[in-house]
Amino acid sequence: MFLAFVHLTEEESDSFNVYISALYRVNRAFKSEAVPLLDEYLTMIAQVLEESRMRGEIQCDHIEAAALMVLSLTESYILSARVLELSEQTIRQQAQQVTQLILNGLGASLS
């Protein structure tokens, strides 16, 4: 997911900007399109987290909250990196470390 967001900000920056502006109510005209996409992302993340929890890879009792946290942290990190004008290559190189930091909060490891 992290790398997909990196790609989206680089290759589909207009679409990503519309999504983010709708998400943060800057452009209300697109909110109706962004909300289903956000719900889809959250559902996908929650499913992965639940599967990981069932395998004992993470310790999390609040999957929906964790899914929203993972999505929010990923978006925030990539948006900030893009504002700081970090290249797509640099962000991609940092993906595993950032992912590990997020997973550490869920009691997991990337081994």
C-alpha positions as CSV (number, residue, x, y, z in Angstrom):
1,M,0.0,0.0,0.0
2,F,2.8,2.4,0.9
3,L,4.4,1.9,-2.5
4,A,1.1,2.2,-4.3
5,F,0.6,5.7,-2.7
6,V,4.1,6.7,-3.7
7,H,3.3,5.7,-7.3
8,L,0.0,7.5,-7.2
9,T,1.6,10.7,-6.0
10,E,4.2,10.6,-8.7
11,E,2.3,9.1,-11.7
12,E,-1.2,10.2,-10.9
13,S,-0.6,13.3,-8.9
14,D,-3.8,15.1,-10.1
15,S,-5.9,12.1,-9.1
16,F,-4.2,11.9,-5.7
17,N,-4.6,15.6,-5.1
18,V,-8.3,15.4,-5.9
19,Y,-8.6,12.5,-3.5
20,I,-6.8,14.3,-0.7
21,S,-8.6,17.6,-1.2
22,A,-11.9,15.8,-1.1
23,L,-10.9,13.8,1.9
24,Y,-10.0,17.0,3.8
25,R,-13.1,18.9,2.4
26,V,-11.1,21.3,0.3
27,N,-13.0,20.2,-2.7
28,R,-16.5,19.0,-1.7
29,A,-17.5,18.3,-5.2
30,F,-15.3,15.2,-5.2
31,K,-16.1,14.0,-1.7
32,S,-18.7,11.6,-3.0
33,E,-16.1,10.0,-5.2
34,A,-13.4,9.9,-2.5
35,V,-15.4,8.4,0.3
36,P,-16.0,5.1,-1.4
37,L,-12.4,4.9,-2.3
38,L,-11.4,5.5,1.3
39,D,-13.9,2.9,2.5
40,E,-12.3,0.4,0.0
41,Y,-8.8,1.1,1.3
42,L,-9.9,0.8,4.9
43,T,-11.7,-2.5,4.2
44,M,-8.6,-3.9,2.4
45,I,-6.3,-2.8,5.2
46,A,-8.6,-4.2,7.9
47,Q,-8.8,-7.6,6.1
48,V,-5.0,-7.8,6.0
49,L,-4.7,-6.8,9.6
50,E,-7.3,-9.3,10.7
51,E,-5.5,-12.1,8.8
52,S,-2.2,-11.0,10.4
53,R,-3.9,-11.0,13.9
54,M,-5.3,-14.5,13.3
55,R,-1.9,-15.8,12.4
56,G,-0.4,-14.2,15.6
57,E,1.7,-11.7,13.6
58,I,0.2,-8.6,15.2
59,Q,-1.5,-7.9,18.5
60,C,-4.5,-5.7,17.9
61,D,-8.0,-5.8,19.3
62,H,-9.3,-2.8,17.4
63,I,-8.8,-3.7,13.7
64,E,-11.0,-0.8,12.3
65,A,-9.1,1.8,14.3
66,A,-5.7,0.2,13.3
67,A,-6.7,0.2,9.7
68,L,-7.6,3.9,9.8
69,M,-4.3,4.6,11.6
70,V,-2.3,2.7,9.0
71,L,-4.0,4.6,6.1
72,S,-3.6,7.9,7.8
73,L,0.0,7.4,8.7
74,T,0.8,6.3,5.1
75,E,-1.0,9.2,3.5
76,S,0.5,11.7,5.9
77,Y,4.0,10.5,5.5
78,I,3.9,10.5,1.7
79,L,2.2,13.9,1.5
80,S,4.8,15.4,3.8
81,A,7.6,13.8,1.8
82,R,6.2,15.2,-1.4
83,V,5.9,18.7,0.1
84,L,9.6,18.4,1.1
85,E,10.2,17.4,-2.5
86,L,11.7,14.0,-1.7
87,S,12.0,12.0,-4.9
88,E,9.9,8.9,-5.6
89,Q,13.1,6.9,-5.4
90,T,13.9,8.2,-1.9
91,I,10.4,7.6,-0.6
92,R,10.5,4.0,-2.0
93,Q,13.9,3.4,-0.3
94,Q,12.3,4.5,3.0
95,A,9.2,2.3,2.5
96,Q,10.4,-0.7,4.5
97,Q,11.7,1.4,7.4
98,V,8.4,3.4,7.6
99,T,6.3,0.2,7.3
100,Q,8.3,-1.4,10.1
101,L,7.7,1.7,12.3
102,I,4.0,1.4,11.7
103,L,4.0,-2.4,12.3
104,N,6.0,-1.9,15.5
105,G,3.0,0.0,16.8
106,L,0.9,-3.0,16.1
107,G,3.3,-5.4,17.8
108,A,4.6,-7.0,14.6
109,S,7.8,-7.4,12.6
110,L,8.5,-7.6,8.9
111,S,10.7,-10.6,9.1
